[in-house]
């Protein structure tokens, strides 16, 4: 009888000890579900958040490029933001001769002198899933102190309501000037931020540094 009581007490003690230890996961560094990581987590533990389709902040990089300089910057911005690219393409493409601004008879010179010729027809102004983009970068070369006019054709054809618009330009020497303000005026909609000018041949790291400073 005594042995039976000792066996019963031993069994009860074992069950009690098992119940006390069962609530610990064994990973004290895990953050509870739905809470942020501990303040002591290394800075590299999470990359800076970028607008994306998942969080409702998709980015679009629209650009017109005459000599590929603006296209290069646009690609760097898209890479830094995870954004999509859309090229503004004139239906009648500009040739090297067309772009010779030193020739008074060249296409760009005639368009500069006669504003009615600046209504450049594009292959398309329609962006697929346009409504889903919250942030739109608009890139262009500077022509005579303003945005290359094919850019205007795209801006006038689209509704920027509810979108943050960030202009950028490329130029060998000219600054951004009033190009951003004039595009915003032509659009009539959207929240247009101050733009940025990149020199021709700018490095990708410089572009990415600028994008990071925007804190999108």
N, C-alpha and C positions, 0 to 999 in steps of 0.2 A: 504493500500500500504506500509506504514511504517513497519507494522508488517511482511509483506512478505519479505522485505529487511533484517530485523533482523533475521528471520528464515533462510534465505539463507546464511548470514554471519556466523551464528552458525554452520551450516552444513559444510561449507568450513573449518572452524577452527578445527572441530572434525576430518575431513579427514586428514588435515595437521599433527596433532599430532600423529595419528595412523601410518602414513608413517614414521615419525622420529623414532619411537620406534621399528619398525619391524625388524631391522637388527641385534639385539643382541641375542645370543643363551642362555644367562643366566648361562653359565658355563665358567667363566674366566680362569679356570685352564686347560681346554682342549687344547692340542697342535694341531695346524693346521694339516690337513691331509698331510702325506708325510714328516713331520718334526719330530725331536726327541722330547722327553719329556723335560719339563723345567729343568734347572740346579738345581732348588730347590727341585726336586722330591726326595723322600727318597731312600736310597741305596737299600732297599728291594723291590722296585717297580718292578724291573726286575731281573731275575736270570741270572748268567753268561751264555753267549751263549756256547753251546757245539756242536761239529760236529753232524750233523744229516742227515737223508735221504733228508729232505726238503731243506737244504742249500747246498747239494752236498758234505758234509763232513762226510760220514758214517764211523763209527769206528768198527773194528773187533778185538776181543781178541782171539788169537790163543794160545793154551797151551798144553804142555805134562805134565802130573802129575803122578808120580809114587806112591806117598803115600798120595795124596790129599792136600798137602800143597800148591802146585802151583795152583791147581784148586780153592782153597779158595781165593787166591789173584786175580786170573783171574776174578772170579765172582764179587769181589769188584770193580775192574777196569771197568768191564762192567756196573755195577750199577752206577758208578760215571760219566761215559761218555755216557750212553744210548746206548752202543755198543752191538754187537752180539758176541756170544761165539762159538768157534770151537775147539773141542778136538782132539788133535793128538792121534790116537789110533793104536798101533801096532797090526798087524794081529794076531801075537802070543803074547798075553798079558804077562807082567812080573808078576811072582808070588813073594811071600815074599822070597822064597828060591832063586829065580833068582836074587833078589836085595841084597843078602847078600855079600857085597863086601869084607868081612873078610874071605870068603871061596874062595880059589884059584880055586875051581872047579865050582863055581856058574856061571850063564850065564853072568852077568855083568863083572865078573873078566876075563872070557875068551874073551869077546868082547873088553875089555880094552887092553888085551895083544895082540890080533890079530885084527888089524884095518879092515881087510876084512870082519869081522863078524859084523861090525857096520852098514852095509847097511840094516837097519831094514825096512821090508815091512810094510806098513800101510794099514788099511782098505780102506782108501781113502785119496787122497791129493787134491781133488777137492772141492773148496768152492763155493757154490751157489752165483751167482751175485758178484763174486770176483772183477770184473772191477769197481763196484760201490763204493768200499771201498777206501778212501783216506788215512786213518790212520790205521796201523796194529800194535798191540802189540803182541810180541812173548814171551811167558813164558815157563820156564823150570827149573828143578832142576839142580844143579851143580854136575857133575860126574867127579872126578879126575881133577878138575880145569877148565873144559869146559862144554858146554851145553850137557845135556843128548842127546845121538846121535839119538834117534828117531826124535828129532827136526830138525836135518840136512836133514832127508829124506823129510820132508815137505818143508823146505826152498829151497832145490835144485829143487823141482818139480814145483815151482811157479815163475811167473814173477812179480817182485815188481816195475817195471817201473812206475814212477809217484806217488808212495806211500811213505808216511813217516812211517818208521818202528822204533818201540821203544821196545828194548828187556828188559825183567825183569826176575829175577831168584829168587829161594828160596834156602836157604842153612842154615845149623845149624852153620857153622863156616867159610866156604870158602867165598871169595869175588867173585865179578863178573868176575874178571880176564880179559882174552882176549876173553871170550865167545862171546860177541857181535860182536867184530871185525871179529872173525872167521866165524860167521854166515853171516855177511855182505859179506865177501870174497866168501863164498860158493854160496850166492845168485847172486852176480855179478850185481844186479840191485837194485834200490830203494835208498831213502835218509835215511840212518840208523843213528839214534841219539844215544847219550850215554845212556847206560842202567842203571838199578838200581837193587840192591840186597836187598831182604827182608829176615829177619830171619824166621825160621820155627815158625809157630804159631803167626805171626804178626797180630795185630788188624786191623779191617776194617777201622777205623778212620785214622790210619797211612797211609794206602794205598790211601785213598781218598785225604789226604793232599798232597801226592806226585803227584797225578794226577792233582790236582788244580794248583800246581806249574809249571806244564808243559805249562799252558796257551794255550791249544789247541783251 
